[in-house]
Amino acid sequence: METLEAELDRARELAVADLADAIEAIGFECTRCGACCTGYEIGEGTGSDDGDEAGERRSDGGDNGGDEAGKRRNDGDPEREPHTATVFPDEVRDLTAAASETFDEPYDWRDVARPMPYGLHEGRDGDPAGETFEWAIATDDCGDCTFYEETDGRGACSVHDDRPLVCRTYPFSVALGGTSQPMGEAVDGAGMVRAHECEGLGLDIDRADAEELAAALKERAIRELEEAIGVRNSYDPNASDRTEGDVVVFDSEGPKRGDGTPIDEE
């Protein structure tokens, strides 16, 4: 099994042109269906990444536009699982600044990100407790990404220019150990590129867009491996002892509380 450092070296050596060739061969165009930004009904299936602690959830792969999707998102059905997408610590800060500017009101860490749910449990007071790795984009009461907007059945991102790498590169990932498989197992692939469930797969993509997506995909693979190495190196098994039962999130910057505050910060 390759070490994370070896996989990181492989990620840095990926040729953007080769990734773009693979993306062109698979084909893709965003249809703005909203499936990758919204929660899903329990029973639609889940997927996990290559790590031990966190996985990305699978969204509805069918027609998620129109009135029926809107009803599913707005009816408050408790049987819906929330959208789950990994976000890096620096991306949380960037999103916080972007949202504050976009909506002309102050946003903080909790408005933008939540602890990755995998590994957590319900504490004695009913709040989440335990340890987890990574952060997920915050969701609304219906389980949709907090930045997702929909008009006449077509989805949009309210912070599109500042969206995280996992959103910029969906529905693709690269076949390297230590990198994530967003929204479940691959359904197609070419070369080092894996494609995950999305109704836009198979549609034509021009070369410029394929190269832009490929460059972001390489960047994400590198960042995921750097983050995994940082988490491993900064892991503190005694961090939970200093939180008085609060959630502990281990990221590359060290252990944090559920509100993003470093545990050792006075």
Buried (B, 14 or more C-beta within 10 A) or exposed (E): EEEBEBBBEBBEEBEBEBBBBBBBBBBBBBBBBBBBBBBBEEEBBBBBBBBEBBBBBBBBBEEBBEEEBBEBBEEEBEEBBBBBBBBBBBBBBBBBBBBBEBEEEEBEBBBBBBBBBBBBEEEEEEEBBBBBBBBBBBBBEBBBBBBBBBEEBEBEBBBEEBBBBBBBBBBBBBBBBBBBBBBBEBBBBBBBBBBBBBBBBEEEBEEEBBBBBBBBBBBBBBBBBBBBBBBEEBEBEEBBEEBEEBBBBBBBBBBBBBBBEEBEEE
